[in-house]
């Protein structure tokens, strides 16, 4: 499989997981409510998934522009859409 497809797929799945964790913090599922901390959970998940993807992709993906469009943007849009839907419907 192409490195771009691998990295994008990993970031989309991680965006869904981060949205679930952020929703749990927003809806007081973990005992406290903190919307700002919910955002930072997503940033932390993005960082660690980026490190994991860097190990998988290696030198095939280089440069910030390619990481932005193959990793950060899919993660962000997936997280925002899933977070909004989860908060509204859970």
C-alpha positions in Angstrom: 0.0 0.0 0.0 1.1 3.5 -0.7 2.6 5.5 2.2 0.1 8.3 1.7 -2.8 6.0 2.0 -1.3 4.4 5.2 -0.7 7.7 6.9 -4.0 9.2 6.0 -5.9 6.1 7.1 -4.1 6.0 10.4 -4.8 9.7 11.1 -8.5 9.3 10.2 -8.9 6.4 12.7 -7.0 8.4 15.3 -9.2 11.4 14.7 -12.3 9.3 15.5 -10.6 8.0 18.7 -9.6 11.5 19.8 -13.2 12.7 19.1 -14.6 10.0 21.4 -12.1 11.0 24.2 -12.9 14.7 23.7 -16.6 14.0 23.7 -16.2 12.1 27.0 -14.5 15.1 28.6 -17.1 17.5 27.2 -20.1 15.4 28.4 -18.7 14.7 31.9 -18.2 11.0 31.2 -14.9 11.0 33.1 -16.1 12.9 36.2 -15.2 16.4 35.2 -16.0 18.8 32.3 -13.2 20.7 30.6 -13.6 21.7 26.9 -10.1 23.1 26.7 -8.6 19.9 28.0 -10.7 18.0 25.4 -8.9 20.0 22.7 -5.5 19.3 24.1 -6.3 15.6 24.2 -6.8 15.8 20.4 -3.5 17.7 20.0 -1.6 15.1 22.1 -3.2 12.2 20.1 -2.2 13.9 16.9 1.4 14.3 18.1 1.8 10.7 19.0 0.1 9.4 15.9 2.4 11.6 13.8 5.4 10.1 15.5 4.0 6.6 14.9 3.3 7.4 11.2 6.8 8.8 10.8 8.2 5.4 11.8 5.9 3.6 9.4 6.4 6.0 6.4 10.0 6.8 7.0 11.5 8.8 4.1 8.6 8.3 1.8 6.8 11.3 3.2 8.9 14.4 3.7 8.3 18.1 4.1 5.7 19.9 6.2 3.4 20.4 3.2 3.0 16.7 2.6 2.5 16.0 6.4 -0.1 18.8 6.5 -2.2 17.4 3.7 -1.7 13.7 4.4 -1.9 13.7 8.2 -2.8 16.9 10.0 -5.7 18.0 7.8 -7.5 14.6 7.7 -7.1 14.2 11.4 -8.4 17.7 12.1 -11.4 17.5 9.8 -12.3 14.0 11.1 -12.0 15.1 14.7 -14.1 18.3 14.2 -16.9 16.5 12.4 -17.0 13.5 14.7 -16.7 15.6 17.8 -19.6 17.8 16.8 -21.8 14.8 15.9 -20.9 13.0 19.1 -21.6 16.0 21.3 -24.9 16.6 19.6 -26.2 13.1 19.5 -24.7 11.3 22.5 
